[in-house]
């Protein structure tokens, strides 16, 4: 009788000890805009698999990238730190011009090995770690396999496919497939193969698509679908508007871009089907997001129509208006099919502490010093104990952005432009399009937020743009 009693008491403990830790699948799409998906409002692009995932996930409609360009955002995800703190403030290696009013600062060209990445933290917890796709945080000696990932398929220092999206890829970290193989398919194939090899172990799979970054190269099996869709539209004209020295596209009417979004969605569907087929889906945390806003704004001198639009947001990739930094975000916790919209602002460096919290791991706060654990939002809380989010981009960009910074406190957002010294103030809940500058109406609010922005920059030893002594005004 005593043995039976002990068995009844100990059996649940034995089960909990042998139960596999949740798998983590992190899906990062490059340059995917806030309104580039069906569930976020697009009527031209189609994303049925992501839309289905949204119905089983927490949808964050105030999710932000830590930067309006790729490398700083990726550094923030990996480290749980603000890009200014790790001194990666531009895409690597950047392209700071020498003939503008300001000289952008020299920032790091690789993620320092001293950083203890999320992959290293999970590896310590016994996870098998895998990276596929775009890395853009350093070359040899600073690759994913130097930063906690057991395997790397396709990640190196370059931020876009060197030979486009079709094999031969000319990627030193990804062998060529059959001629004409599509890169988005290949990265998913590699991810599925990794799942096959480690389905009986806990794994961290980081699938970092190169899509939908330029070059805008159509997925051939889907291009006709969207060409036909465009031809059936009564108004096929693409509208634009001026943004500083740039031009912003206002319509989603690019069939090639649409086919790339659709191919990403198709492959995410394949990955989810694989998890379900192996009975892993219920025990898998899925995070889906973008590294920054989509490419909607380019310099007027380029005479080029940007491939996407994020209306009602203003501008896009490269800019610190909402179009450059607000991104789609879905988080599906393990063993949960709850769907809910959360409007609390969250940002890229929150993922690190949140993942550890979801696994019940003691947070190493000295590492992810800037990130917040947002797991309470997954459990139904509506707000975080966070006073502000800020962005630091003291560089020029091909989108016509000039050096500056921004800060959001509650619904207030301040943007500071370094060339002119001008500040703009917006109230986002009333003006998500940032059309109504309130800086002259609320000068005290401007001063308060500007001072706080400068305090945060100083506390992180943020790099600075300086006056160019050789600048010749036109």
VENDA-V622952 format. One record per residue. N is the residue number from 0. RES is the residue in one letter. PHI is phi in whole degrees, 0 to 359 (none if undefined). OMEGA is omega as a letter, one per 20 degrees, with the letter a starting at -180 (999 if undefined). D_FIRST is the distance of its C-alpha to the first C-alpha in Angstrom with 1 decimal. Layout:
n=N res=RES phi=PHI omega=OMEGA d_first=D_FIRST
n=N res=RES phi=PHI omega=OMEGA d_first=D_FIRST
This chain:
n=0 res=X phi=none omega=r d_first=0.0
n=1 res=X phi=297 omega=r d_first=3.8
n=2 res=X phi=297 omega=r d_first=5.4
n=3 res=X phi=296 omega=a d_first=5.2
n=4 res=X phi=297 omega=r d_first=6.3
n=5 res=X phi=297 omega=r d_first=8.7
n=6 res=X phi=297 omega=a d_first=9.9
n=7 res=X phi=298 omega=a d_first=10.8
n=8 res=X phi=289 omega=a d_first=12.5
n=9 res=X phi=273 omega=a d_first=14.3
n=10 res=X phi=303 omega=r d_first=15.3
n=11 res=X phi=300 omega=r d_first=18.2
n=12 res=X phi=292 omega=r d_first=19.4
n=13 res=X phi=296 omega=r d_first=19.5
n=14 res=X phi=297 omega=a d_first=21.5
n=15 res=X phi=294 omega=a d_first=23.9
n=16 res=X phi=288 omega=a d_first=24.5
n=17 res=X phi=265 omega=a d_first=25.5
n=18 res=X phi=294 omega=a d_first=27.4
n=19 res=X phi=292 omega=r d_first=31.1
n=20 res=X phi=296 omega=a d_first=33.4
n=21 res=X phi=300 omega=r d_first=35.9
n=22 res=X phi=284 omega=r d_first=39.0
n=23 res=X phi=233 omega=r d_first=42.3
n=24 res=X phi=243 omega=r d_first=45.4
n=25 res=X phi=251 omega=a d_first=48.5
n=26 res=X phi=249 omega=a d_first=51.6
n=27 res=X phi=244 omega=r d_first=54.9
n=28 res=X phi=259 omega=a d_first=58.0
n=29 res=X phi=272 omega=r d_first=61.4
n=30 res=X phi=65 omega=r d_first=63.9
n=31 res=X phi=276 omega=a d_first=62.1
n=32 res=X phi=278 omega=a d_first=63.5
n=33 res=X phi=299 omega=a d_first=61.9
n=34 res=X phi=248 omega=a d_first=63.3
n=35 res=X phi=273 omega=a d_first=63.2
n=36 res=X phi=233 omega=r d_first=60.3
n=37 res=X phi=301 omega=a d_first=59.9
n=38 res=X phi=289 omega=r d_first=57.3
n=39 res=X phi=259 omega=r d_first=59.5
n=40 res=X phi=119 omega=a d_first=62.6
n=41 res=X phi=286 omega=r d_first=64.5
n=42 res=X phi=254 omega=r d_first=66.2
n=43 res=X phi=264 omega=r d_first=67.8
n=44 res=X phi=285 omega=a d_first=64.9
n=45 res=X phi=231 omega=a d_first=61.9
n=46 res=X phi=213 omega=a d_first=58.2
n=47 res=X phi=299 omega=a d_first=56.0
n=48 res=X phi=286 omega=r d_first=52.9
n=49 res=X phi=292 omega=r d_first=53.1
n=50 res=X phi=300 omega=r d_first=53.7
n=51 res=X phi=295 omega=r d_first=50.5
n=52 res=X phi=299 omega=a d_first=48.7
n=53 res=X phi=299 omega=a d_first=50.2
n=54 res=X phi=283 omega=r d_first=48.5
n=55 res=X phi=239 omega=a d_first=45.0
n=56 res=X phi=228 omega=r d_first=46.1
n=57 res=X phi=278 omega=r d_first=47.3
n=58 res=X phi=263 omega=r d_first=51.1
n=59 res=X phi=259 omega=a d_first=53.0
n=60 res=X phi=262 omega=r d_first=56.6
n=61 res=X phi=235 omega=r d_first=57.6
n=62 res=X phi=272 omega=a d_first=56.4
n=63 res=X phi=234 omega=r d_first=58.7
n=64 res=X phi=280 omega=r d_first=59.5
n=65 res=X phi=287 omega=a d_first=60.1
n=66 res=X phi=204 omega=r d_first=63.5
n=67 res=X phi=267 omega=r d_first=65.9
n=68 res=X phi=226 omega=a d_first=66.0
n=69 res=X phi=287 omega=a d_first=63.5
n=70 res=X phi=302 omega=r d_first=63.0
n=71 res=X phi=298 omega=r d_first=62.4
n=72 res=X phi=296 omega=a d_first=59.9
n=73 res=X phi=293 omega=r d_first=58.0
n=74 res=X phi=298 omega=r d_first=58.1
n=75 res=X phi=295 omega=r d_first=56.6
n=76 res=X phi=297 omega=a d_first=53.7
n=77 res=X phi=290 omega=a d_first=53.0
n=78 res=X phi=251 omega=a d_first=53.3
n=79 res=X phi=74 omega=a d_first=52.4
n=80 res=X phi=241 omega=r d_first=55.9
n=81 res=X phi=294 omega=r d_first=59.1
n=82 res=X phi=306 omega=r d_first=61.6
n=83 res=X phi=297 omega=a d_first=64.1
n=84 res=X phi=289 omega=r d_first=61.7
n=85 res=X phi=263 omega=r d_first=61.4
n=86 res=X phi=58 omega=r d_first=65.1
n=87 res=X phi=241 omega=a d_first=64.8
n=88 res=X phi=245 omega=r d_first=66.8
n=89 res=X phi=221 omega=r d_first=68.5
n=90 res=X phi=296 omega=a d_first=67.7
n=91 res=X phi=269 omega=j d_first=68.0
n=92 res=X phi=269 omega=a d_first=70.8
n=93 res=X phi=80 omega=a d_first=72.4
n=94 res=X phi=209 omega=a d_first=76.1
n=95 res=X phi=289 omega=a d_first=77.7
n=96 res=X phi=289 omega=a d_first=81.4
n=97 res=X phi=253 omega=a d_first=84.1
n=98 res=X phi=243 omega=r d_first=86.6
n=99 res=X phi=260 omega=a d_first=84.9
n=100 res=X phi=298 omega=a d_first=85.3
n=101 res=X phi=243 omega=r d_first=82.1
n=102 res=X phi=253 omega=r d_first=80.5
n=103 res=X phi=292 omega=a d_first=76.7
n=104 res=X phi=288 omega=r d_first=74.7
n=105 res=X phi=277 omega=r d_first=73.5
n=106 res=X phi=248 omega=a d_first=69.7
n=107 res=X phi=288 omega=r d_first=67.2
n=108 res=X phi=258 omega=r d_first=67.2
n=109 res=X phi=201 omega=r d_first=63.6
n=110 res=X phi=286 omega=a d_first=60.3
n=111 res=X phi=302 omega=r d_first=60.0
n=112 res=X phi=293 omega=r d_first=57.5
n=113 res=X phi=291 omega=r d_first=56.6
n=114 res=X phi=290 omega=r d_first=54.9
n=115 res=X phi=263 omega=a d_first=51.1
n=116 res=X phi=286 omega=r d_first=50.7
n=117 res=X phi=300 omega=r d_first=47.9
n=118 res=X phi=295 omega=r d_first=47.5
n=119 res=X phi=293 omega=r d_first=47.1
n=120 res=X phi=297 omega=a d_first=44.6
n=121 res=X phi=286 omega=r d_first=42.4
n=122 res=X phi=298 omega=r d_first=42.9
n=123 res=X phi=298 omega=a d_first=41.4
n=124 res=X phi=271 omega=r d_first=38.3
n=125 res=X phi=91 omega=a d_first=38.1
n=126 res=X phi=280 omega=r d_first=40.0
n=127 res=X phi=278 omega=a d_first=42.4
n=128 res=X phi=242 omega=a d_first=45.7
n=129 res=X phi=217 omega=r d_first=48.5
n=130 res=X phi=234 omega=r d_first=51.9
n=131 res=X phi=225 omega=r d_first=54.3
n=132 res=X phi=110 omega=a d_first=57.7
n=133 res=X phi=282 omega=r d_first=59.9
n=134 res=X phi=255 omega=r d_first=59.3
n=135 res=X phi=62 omega=r d_first=62.6
n=136 res=X phi=231 omega=r d_first=61.4
n=137 res=X phi=127 omega=a d_first=63.2
n=138 res=X phi=260 omega=a d_first=64.1
n=139 res=X phi=307 omega=a d_first=63.5
n=140 res=X phi=91 omega=a d_first=61.4
n=141 res=X phi=226 omega=a d_first=60.1
n=142 res=X phi=277 omega=r d_first=58.5
n=143 res=X phi=308 omega=a d_first=55.0
n=144 res=X phi=288 omega=r d_first=53.8
n=145 res=X phi=266 omega=a d_first=55.2
n=146 res=X phi=235 omega=r d_first=53.3
n=147 res=X phi=108 omega=r d_first=49.7
n=148 res=X phi=265 omega=r d_first=49.8
n=149 res=X phi=291 omega=a d_first=48.7
n=150 res=X phi=226 omega=r d_first=51.1
n=151 res=X phi=224 omega=r d_first=54.3
n=152 res=X phi=238 omega=r d_first=56.1
n=153 res=X phi=101 omega=a d_first=59.4
n=154 res=X phi=265 omega=r d_first=59.2
n=155 res=X phi=208 omega=a d_first=62.1
n=156 res=X phi=279 omega=a d_first=64.8
n=157 res=X phi=274 omega=a d_first=66.7
n=158 res=X phi=264 omega=r d_first=65.9
n=159 res=X phi=213 omega=a d_first=67.0
n=160 res=X phi=299 omega=a d_first=67.1
n=161 res=X phi=296 omega=a d_first=70.0
n=162 res=X phi=235 omega=r d_first=71.2
n=163 res=X phi=88 omega=a d_first=69.9
n=164 res=X phi=266 omega=a d_first=66.9
n=165 res=X phi=239 omega=r d_first=67.7
n=166 res=X phi=296 omega=j d_first=67.3
n=167 res=X phi=285 omega=a d_first=68.9
n=168 res=X phi=275 omega=a d_first=67.3
n=169 res=X phi=57 omega=r d_first=68.9
n=170 res=X phi=252 omega=a d_first=65.7
n=171 res=X phi=295 omega=a d_first=65.0
n=172 res=X phi=250 omega=r d_first=61.3
n=173 res=X phi=212 omega=r d_first=61.0
n=174 res=X phi=295 omega=r d_first=62.4
n=175 res=X phi=294 omega=r d_first=64.6
n=176 res=X phi=265 omega=r d_first=63.3
n=177 res=X phi=302 omega=a d_first=65.4
n=178 res=X phi=305 omega=a d_first=68.7
n=179 res=X phi=91 omega=r d_first=68.2
n=180 res=X phi=299 omega=a d_first=64.5
n=181 res=X phi=267 omega=a d_first=63.7
n=182 res=X phi=302 omega=a d_first=62.1
n=183 res=X phi=299 omega=r d_first=59.8
n=184 res=X phi=295 omega=a d_first=58.3
n=185 res=X phi=296 omega=a d_first=58.1
n=186 res=X phi=296 omega=r d_first=56.1
n=187 res=X phi=290 omega=r d_first=53.6
n=188 res=X phi=302 omega=r d_first=53.5
n=189 res=X phi=296 omega=r d_first=52.7
n=190 res=X phi=293 omega=r d_first=49.9
n=191 res=X phi=295 omega=r d_first=48.4
n=192 res=X phi=297 omega=r d_first=48.6
n=193 res=X phi=299 omega=r d_first=46.8
n=194 res=X phi=299 omega=r d_first=43.9
n=195 res=X phi=303 omega=a d_first=43.7
n=196 res=X phi=283 omega=a d_first=43.5
n=197 res=X phi=229 omega=a d_first=40.8
n=198 res=X phi=294 omega=r d_first=38.8
n=199 res=X phi=267 omega=r d_first=35.6
n=200 res=X phi=239 omega=r d_first=36.4
n=201 res=X phi=281 omega=a d_first=37.1
n=202 res=X phi=225 omega=r d_first=40.9
n=203 res=X phi=242 omega=a d_first=43.8
n=204 res=X phi=250 omega=a d_first=46.6
n=205 res=X phi=250 omega=a d_first=49.9
n=206 res=X phi=259 omega=a d_first=52.3
n=207 res=X phi=248 omega=a d_first=55.7
n=208 res=X phi=299 omega=r d_first=58.2
n=209 res=X phi=288 omega=r d_first=61.8
n=210 res=X phi=296 omega=j d_first=62.6
n=211 res=X phi=253 omega=r d_first=64.3
n=212 res=X phi=294 omega=r d_first=66.4
n=213 res=X phi=301 omega=j d_first=70.0
n=214 res=X phi=286 omega=r d_first=71.5
n=215 res=X phi=282 omega=a d_first=71.0
n=216 res=X phi=241 omega=a d_first=70.6
n=217 res=X phi=299 omega=r d_first=69.6
n=218 res=X phi=282 omega=a d_first=66.7
n=219 res=X phi=299 omega=a d_first=68.9
n=220 res=X phi=283 omega=a d_first=66.6
n=221 res=X phi=242 omega=a d_first=66.5
n=222 res=X phi=298 omega=a d_first=70.0
n=223 res=X phi=297 omega=r d_first=71.6
n=224 res=X phi=305 omega=a d_first=69.1
n=225 res=X phi=272 omega=r d_first=70.1
n=226 res=X phi=295 omega=r d_first=73.8
n=227 res=X phi=294 omega=r d_first=73.8
n=228 res=X phi=296 omega=r d_first=71.9
n=229 res=X phi=294 omega=a d_first=74.6
n=230 res=X phi=295 omega=r d_first=77.4
n=231 res=X phi=276 omega=a d_first=76.2
n=232 res=X phi=278 omega=a d_first=76.3
n=233 res=X phi=289 omega=r d_first=79.4
n=234 res=X phi=240 omega=a d_first=79.8
n=235 res=X phi=259 omega=a d_first=79.2
n=236 res=X phi=292 omega=r d_first=81.0
n=237 res=X phi=259 omega=a d_first=79.1
n=238 res=X phi=263 omega=a d_first=79.9
n=239 res=X phi=222 omega=r d_first=80.0
n=240 res=X phi=216 omega=a d_first=80.7
n=241 res=X phi=284 omega=r d_first=82.0
n=242 res=X phi=220 omega=a d_first=79.6
n=243 res=X phi=60 omega=r d_first=81.5
n=244 res=X phi=264 omega=a d_first=83.0
n=245 res=X phi=239 omega=r d_first=80.6
n=246 res=X phi=232 omega=a d_first=80.1
n=247 res=X phi=255 omega=r d_first=76.9
n=248 res=X phi=281 omega=a d_first=76.0
n=249 res=X phi=247 omega=a d_first=75.0
n=250 res=X phi=233 omega=r d_first=73.9
n=251 res=X phi=265 omega=a d_first=71.1
n=252 res=X phi=219 omega=a d_first=73.3
n=253 res=X phi=257 omega=a d_first=72.8
n=254 res=X phi=298 omega=a d_first=71.6
n=255 res=X phi=295 omega=r d_first=70.8
n=256 res=X phi=298 omega=r d_first=68.7
n=257 res=X phi=301 omega=r d_first=67.0
n=258 res=X phi=292 omega=r d_first=66.2
n=259 res=X phi=290 omega=r d_first=64.6
n=260 res=X phi=300 omega=a d_first=62.4
n=261 res=X phi=295 omega=r d_first=61.4
n=262 res=X phi=292 omega=r d_first=60.6
n=263 res=X phi=300 omega=r d_first=58.3
n=264 res=X phi=300 omega=r d_first=56.6
n=265 res=X phi=302 omega=a d_first=56.4
n=266 res=X phi=284 omega=r d_first=54.7
n=267 res=X phi=296 omega=r d_first=52.2
n=268 res=X phi=299 omega=r d_first=51.3
n=269 res=X phi=298 omega=a d_first=50.8
n=270 res=X phi=294 omega=r d_first=48.6
n=271 res=X phi=296 omega=r d_first=46.4
n=272 res=X phi=301 omega=r d_first=46.3
n=273 res=X phi=295 omega=r d_first=45.0
n=274 res=X phi=299 omega=r d_first=42.2
n=275 res=X phi=290 omega=r d_first=41.2
n=276 res=X phi=300 omega=a d_first=41.6
n=277 res=X phi=267 omega=a d_first=39.2
n=278 res=X phi=58 omega=a d_first=36.7
n=279 res=X phi=252 omega=a d_first=37.5
n=280 res=X phi=301 omega=a d_first=39.4
n=281 res=X phi=295 omega=a d_first=36.5
n=282 res=X phi=255 omega=a d_first=35.5
n=283 res=X phi=232 omega=r d_first=39.1
n=284 res=X phi=273 omega=r d_first=41.2
n=285 res=X phi=246 omega=r d_first=44.8
n=286 res=X phi=242 omega=a d_first=47.8
n=287 res=X phi=234 omega=r d_first=51.2
n=288 res=X phi=199 omega=r d_first=54.4
n=289 res=X phi=236 omega=a d_first=58.0
n=290 res=X phi=277 omega=r d_first=59.6
n=291 res=X phi=188 omega=r d_first=62.5
n=292 res=X phi=291 omega=a d_first=64.7
n=293 res=X phi=279 omega=a d_first=66.6
n=294 res=X phi=282 omega=a d_first=70.1
n=295 res=X phi=244 omega=a d_first=72.3
n=296 res=X phi=231 omega=r d_first=75.0
n=297 res=X phi=224 omega=r d_first=77.5
n=298 res=X phi=301 omega=r d_first=80.7
n=299 res=X phi=302 omega=a d_first=83.7
n=300 res=X phi=294 omega=a d_first=85.6
n=301 res=X phi=285 omega=a d_first=83.1
n=302 res=X phi=52 omega=a d_first=84.4
n=303 res=X phi=225 omega=r d_first=80.9
n=304 res=X phi=271 omega=r d_first=78.8
n=305 res=X phi=300 omega=a d_first=75.2
n=306 res=X phi=283 omega=a d_first=72.7
n=307 res=X phi=220 omega=r d_first=70.5
n=308 res=X phi=212 omega=r d_first=70.6
n=309 res=X phi=231 omega=r d_first=68.1
n=310 res=X phi=307 omega=k d_first=70.1
n=311 res=X phi=269 omega=r d_first=69.6
n=312 res=X phi=286 omega=a d_first=68.8
n=313 res=X phi=262 omega=r d_first=71.7
n=314 res=X phi=60 omega=a d_first=72.5
n=315 res=X phi=193 omega=a d_first=69.9
n=316 res=X phi=316 omega=r d_first=68.8
n=317 res=X phi=95 omega=a d_first=70.5
n=318 res=X phi=262 omega=r d_first=71.1
n=319 res=X phi=262 omega=r d_first=69.2
n=320 res=X phi=292 omega=a d_first=69.9
n=321 res=X phi=303 omega=a d_first=66.8
n=322 res=X phi=297 omega=a d_first=67.6
n=323 res=X phi=269 omega=a d_first=67.1
n=324 res=X phi=234 omega=r d_first=63.8
n=325 res=X phi=277 omega=a d_first=61.9
n=326 res=X phi=226 omega=r d_first=59.5
n=327 res=X phi=291 omega=r d_first=57.0
n=328 res=X phi=210 omega=r d_first=53.3
n=329 res=X phi=237 omega=r d_first=50.1
n=330 res=X phi=231 omega=r d_first=46.6
n=331 res=X phi=257 omega=r d_first=43.7
n=332 res=X phi=294 omega=r d_first=40.4
n=333 res=X phi=290 omega=r d_first=37.5
n=334 res=X phi=53 omega=a d_first=35.4
n=335 res=X phi=218 omega=r d_first=38.2
n=336 res=X phi=235 omega=a d_first=40.9
n=337 res=X phi=284 omega=r d_first=42.4
n=338 res=X phi=242 omega=a d_first=46.2
n=339 res=X phi=203 omega=r d_first=48.2
n=340 res=X phi=264 omega=r d_first=51.5
n=341 res=X phi=245 omega=a d_first=51.4
n=342 res=X phi=254 omega=r d_first=54.8
n=343 res=X phi=288 omega=r d_first=54.0
n=344 res=X phi=299 omega=r d_first=56.0
n=345 res=X phi=229 omega=a d_first=54.0
n=346 res=X phi=212 omega=a d_first=55.5
n=347 res=X phi=309 omega=a d_first=54.9
n=348 res=X phi=283 omega=r d_first=53.7
n=349 res=X phi=280 omega=a d_first=50.8
n=350 res=X phi=296 omega=a d_first=48.9
n=351 res=X phi=303 omega=a d_first=47.8
n=352 res=X phi=294 omega=a d_first=46.0
n=353 res=X phi=292 omega=r d_first=44.6
n=354 res=X phi=301 omega=r d_first=43.0
n=355 res=X phi=298 omega=r d_first=41.4
n=356 res=X phi=296 omega=r d_first=40.1
n=357 res=X phi=297 omega=r d_first=38.6
n=358 res=X phi=268 omega=a d_first=36.7
n=359 res=X phi=75 omega=a d_first=35.6
n=360 res=X phi=265 omega=r d_first=37.8
n=361 res=X phi=300 omega=a d_first=39.6
n=362 res=X phi=288 omega=r d_first=43.2
n=363 res=X phi=268 omega=a d_first=45.8
n=364 res=X phi=297 omega=r d_first=48.4
n=365 res=X phi=292 omega=r d_first=51.1
n=366 res=X phi=274 omega=a d_first=51.2
n=367 res=X phi=269 omega=a d_first=51.1
n=368 res=X phi=293 omega=a d_first=53.0
n=369 res=X phi=261 omega=a d_first=54.7
n=370 res=X phi=278 omega=r d_first=52.0
n=371 res=X phi=253 omega=r d_first=49.8
n=372 res=X phi=285 omega=a d_first=46.2
n=373 res=X phi=263 omega=a d_first=46.7
n=374 res=X phi=301 omega=r d_first=43.1
n=375 res=X phi=302 omega=r d_first=43.3
n=376 res=X phi=292 omega=r d_first=45.9
n=377 res=X phi=289 omega=a d_first=43.4
n=378 res=X phi=268 omega=r d_first=41.1
n=379 res=X phi=116 omega=r d_first=43.8
n=380 res=X phi=295 omega=a d_first=45.8
n=381 res=X phi=258 omega=a d_first=49.5
n=382 res=X phi=221 omega=r d_first=51.1
n=383 res=X phi=250 omega=r d_first=50.8
n=384 res=X phi=276 omega=a d_first=51.9
n=385 res=X phi=226 omega=a d_first=54.8
n=386 res=X phi=270 omega=a d_first=58.5
n=387 res=X phi=199 omega=r d_first=60.3
n=388 res=X phi=230 omega=r d_first=60.5
n=389 res=X phi=224 omega=a d_first=63.5
n=390 res=X phi=232 omega=a d_first=65.2
n=391 res=X phi=228 omega=a d_first=67.6
n=392 res=X phi=224 omega=a d_first=69.9
n=393 res=X phi=274 omega=a d_first=73.1
n=394 res=X phi=231 omega=r d_first=74.3
n=395 res=X phi=275 omega=r d_first=76.5
n=396 res=X phi=217 omega=a d_first=75.1
n=397 res=X phi=296 omega=r d_first=76.6
n=398 res=X phi=278 omega=a d_first=75.6
n=399 res=X phi=87 omega=r d_first=78.4
n=400 res=X phi=296 omega=r d_first=76.0
n=401 res=X phi=247 omega=a d_first=77.6
n=402 res=X phi=307 omega=a d_first=75.8
n=403 res=X phi=181 omega=a d_first=73.9
n=404 res=X phi=205 omega=a d_first=70.6
n=405 res=X phi=208 omega=r d_first=68.7
n=406 res=X phi=215 omega=r d_first=66.2
n=407 res=X phi=242 omega=r d_first=64.2
n=408 res=X phi=233 omega=a d_first=63.1
n=409 res=X phi=54 omega=r d_first=61.5
n=410 res=X phi=265 omega=a d_first=64.0
n=411 res=X phi=271 omega=r d_first=66.9
n=412 res=X phi=223 omega=r d_first=67.9
n=413 res=X phi=244 omega=r d_first=70.7
n=414 res=X phi=239 omega=a d_first=72.3
n=415 res=X phi=244 omega=r d_first=74.7
n=416 res=X phi=251 omega=a d_first=77.2
n=417 res=X phi=284 omega=a d_first=78.6
n=418 res=X phi=299 omega=a d_first=81.9
n=419 res=X phi=260 omega=a d_first=83.2
n=420 res=X phi=75 omega=a d_first=81.1
n=421 res=X phi=284 omega=r d_first=80.4
n=422 res=X phi=238 omega=r d_first=77.2
n=423 res=X phi=234 omega=a d_first=75.9
n=424 res=X phi=234 omega=a d_first=73.5
n=425 res=X phi=228 omega=r d_first=71.5
n=426 res=X phi=247 omega=a d_first=69.1
n=427 res=X phi=293 omega=a d_first=66.7
n=428 res=X phi=293 omega=r d_first=65.3
n=429 res=X phi=263 omega=a d_first=68.9
n=430 res=X phi=210 omega=a d_first=70.3
n=431 res=X phi=295 omega=a d_first=67.9
n=432 res=X phi=276 omega=r d_first=71.0
n=433 res=X phi=52 omega=r d_first=72.4
n=434 res=X phi=261 omega=a d_first=75.8
n=435 res=X phi=247 omega=a d_first=76.5
n=436 res=X phi=287 omega=a d_first=77.1
n=437 res=X phi=258 omega=a d_first=76.6
n=438 res=X phi=298 omega=a d_first=77.6
n=439 res=X phi=285 omega=a d_first=80.9
n=440 res=X phi=279 omega=a d_first=79.4
n=441 res=X phi=232 omega=a d_first=76.7
n=442 res=X phi=297 omega=r d_first=78.2
n=443 res=X phi=293 omega=r d_first=76.0
n=444 res=X phi=295 omega=r d_first=72.8
n=445 res=X phi=301 omega=a d_first=74.3
n=446 res=X phi=297 omega=r d_first=74.9
n=447 res=X phi=299 omega=a d_first=71.5
n=448 res=X phi=288 omega=r d_first=69.7
n=449 res=X phi=295 omega=r d_first=72.1
n=450 res=X phi=298 omega=r d_first=71.6
n=451 res=X phi=294 omega=r d_first=67.8
n=452 res=X phi=302 omega=a d_first=68.2
n=453 res=X phi=293 omega=r d_first=70.3
n=454 res=X phi=298 omega=a d_first=67.8
n=455 res=X phi=296 omega=r d_first=65.0
n=456 res=X phi=298 omega=r d_first=67.2
n=457 res=X phi=296 omega=a d_first=68.3
n=458 res=X phi=297 omega=a d_first=64.7
n=459 res=X phi=259 omega=a d_first=63.9
n=460 res=X phi=54 omega=a d_first=67.2
n=461 res=X phi=296 omega=r d_first=68.0
n=462 res=X phi=291 omega=a d_first=70.8
n=463 res=X phi=225 omega=r d_first=74.1
n=464 res=X phi=279 omega=r d_first=76.9
n=465 res=X phi=233 omega=r d_first=80.3
n=466 res=X phi=296 omega=r d_first=83.9
n=467 res=X phi=271 omega=a d_first=85.6
n=468 res=X phi=293 omega=a d_first=88.8
n=469 res=X phi=260 omega=a d_first=90.3
n=470 res=X phi=291 omega=r d_first=89.6
n=471 res=X phi=247 omega=a d_first=92.7
n=472 res=X phi=291 omega=a d_first=92.6
n=473 res=X phi=291 omega=999 d_first=94.0
